[in-house]
């Protein structure tokens, strides 16, 4: 399965190669948590933020929030829309488009339960 992953910039100096696109091929049949781990999310793919606290939302192509990532968490936490096979998020071309939105130092628990 082909994944097109983009992410927000975290600072002006990070804008040079925005939207930080990467295309990755993953095995078919993965769910979102397994795919995020295979993609290296949150680490090492996301930049480290000074102070050790950063929150990110993984969104599908339609903008639906699928998971919350936090620099201080060891693994992503899928939201209700993020459960189920990843293939259901594929577009007509078979590509799954995921965007990682930077939420700065927002409380990840509030983003998750909000």
C-alpha atoms as one frame of an Amber mdcrd trajectory, in Angstrom:
protein
   0.000   0.000   0.000   1.341   3.405  -0.943   1.227   6.172   1.679   1.741
   9.859   0.906   2.701  11.491   4.187   2.972  15.247   4.712   3.471  17.295
   7.844   3.250  20.880   9.018   6.368  22.931   9.554   7.327  23.687  13.144
   9.330  26.900  12.622  10.341  29.325   9.883  13.602  27.467   9.258  11.625
  24.256   8.778   9.624  25.758   5.899  12.331  25.186   3.268  11.005  21.789
   2.232   7.369  22.073   3.400   5.039  20.194   3.239   7.753  17.642   4.031
   6.225  15.048   1.713   7.320  11.438   1.727   5.936   8.512  -0.214   6.292
   5.176   1.533   5.189   1.694   0.510   3.844  -0.421   3.364   2.504  -3.968
   3.423  -1.198  -4.356   2.685  -3.525  -5.153   5.560  -2.110  -2.798   8.188
  -4.312  -0.839  10.546  -3.517   2.790  11.381  -1.446   2.184  14.560   0.737
  -0.394  12.768   1.117   1.920   9.765   2.094   4.877  11.964   4.725   2.740
  13.697   6.053   1.538  10.327   6.196   5.159   9.142   8.317   6.124  12.144
   5.708   8.252  13.880   6.157   9.994  16.139   9.907   9.305  16.144  12.122
   9.573  14.168  10.078  11.230  11.407   8.800  14.233  13.390  11.190  16.930
  14.576  12.019  17.201  18.260  10.615  20.331  19.858  12.562  22.195  22.543
  11.124  21.564  25.981  10.175  17.981  25.097   6.482  18.650  24.576   4.730
  18.720  21.224   1.348  17.493  20.036   0.389  16.388  16.545  -2.845  15.207
  14.898  -2.799  12.722  12.047  -5.512  13.611   9.544  -6.877  11.755   6.559
  -7.241  13.290   3.105 -10.700  14.612   4.033  -9.364  16.310   7.188 -10.744
  13.756   9.635  -8.599  13.430  12.775  -7.351   9.836  12.964  -4.782   9.803
  15.768  -2.996  11.942  18.333   0.790  11.890  18.597   2.819  13.508  21.343
   6.551  13.910  21.660   6.199  12.792  25.266   4.186   9.637  24.392   5.935
   6.443  23.283   3.309   5.637  20.622   0.362   7.170  18.746  -3.164   6.941
  20.108  -5.802   6.303  17.455  -9.051   8.244  17.636 -12.373   6.522  16.824
 -12.064   7.393  13.115  -8.582   5.860  13.106  -9.702   2.315  13.858 -10.055
  -0.252  11.124  -7.995  -1.170   8.088  -5.857   1.570   6.606  -6.953   0.583
   3.088 -10.366   2.178   3.698  -8.636   5.579   3.623  -7.199   5.056   0.135
  -8.245   7.403  -2.635  -9.393   6.272  -6.096  -5.733   5.938  -7.091  -5.113
   3.521  -4.190  -2.901   5.993  -2.280  -3.544   6.746   1.392  -2.896  10.424
   2.085  -2.052  11.316   5.666  -1.159  14.740   6.990   0.433  15.366  10.388
  -0.794  18.666  11.822   1.398  20.410  14.382  -0.640  21.480  17.424   2.309
  23.111  19.189   2.419  22.438  22.927  -1.306  21.737  23.255  -2.146  19.161
  25.911  -2.234  15.841  24.048  -4.723  14.392  26.536  -7.120  17.270  25.758
  -6.645  16.679  22.017  -7.328  12.979  22.514 -10.359  13.296  24.762 -11.515
  16.688  23.408
